[in-house]
């Protein structure tokens, strides 16, 4: 039945659809909540964040239908929607605390219940200070991860100290550190070289006074030439040089600078093997005048037509007053009158041979015209042998 409640709901939906987009921009510092629900046909989820005015706005939506097996799950298995939502929004949720919202009351008590059950070899878990101890565990794990990243860097302690000192002295690096600690302003407010780092702003961090992009050290401008020289010190080649750089250091344009340095290295140029183009042998014909090869050439300011029999290597040279397709056909008819019509005529892809009247001529005289343009496979790609040094 269509009543007042249905009409009000319909008007509300119309009004919402006619409003500007309600999605908000994601922020890793705002309170976050994931709402998930399930029906007999599908799953739905939304991730929301609390704005400065106290309003909760959606960041992203997601939904999918249930498989035939999932549709037969018990009602208590609405936890499937929660686990699927958390996995779907994992890029937003990893590394942060968030709330999960559901309308399934039994699920709340089930997932909120303390399931720590001691066995005969362990003590009964303490209930007090559980939240604080969990926070301490997270902090300890984070510190251990940071220590592992710094310890695994292939950089000596003296070099780390020098990089830390130069980062503080470099104006751009110092400003980036301030943004990492206090938060990044909107992109339109950034000026100069700082604006180039906006695309990687979410990857930059400061640990123990060092500016990092992920697990790589951000090298200030004053040390880039020195680090570039050390990266190429072993003459590893372009591929291995890039891999070495990606494991430890980063700055804007490091890949192109490293490649340019390696390509202009005298040692690399001497040891780099020169690729040899492969030969393409032609199948030897079984009788004379079976296959005829033709081409145009100039000598002494005059144009000539050259025809060579693939079997006997007998040449025919005919003078041309012009190099049009009509003149070419006229001279080839003269050659065919003397030696017969071949089964196949080969030529290059010149404009005289690629014309329509030459194609009609081949069809009329019943021979195969093959425009031989042999191409070396992948010759436009850079040979991999160049990078084996």
Secondary structure, 3 states (H helix, E strand, C coil): CCCHHHHHHHHHHHHHHHCCCCCCCCCCCCCEEEEEEECCCEEEEEEEEECCCCCEEEEEEEEEECCCCHHHCCHHHHHHHHHHHHHHCHHHHCCCCCEEECCCHHHHHHHHCCCCCCCCCCCCCCCCCHHHHHHHHHHHHHHHHHHHHHHHCCCCHHHHHHHHHHHHHCHHHHHHHHHHHHCCCCHHHCCHHHHHHHHHHHHEEEECCEEEECCEEECCHHHHHHHHHHHCCCCCCHHHHHHHHHCCEECCCHHHHHHHHHHCCHHHHHHCCCCCCCCCCCCCCCCCCCEEEEEEEEECCEEEEEEEECCCCCEEEEEECCCCHHHHHHHHHHHHHHHCCCCEEEECCCCCCCCHHHHHHHHHHCCEEEECCCCCCCCCCCCHHHHCC
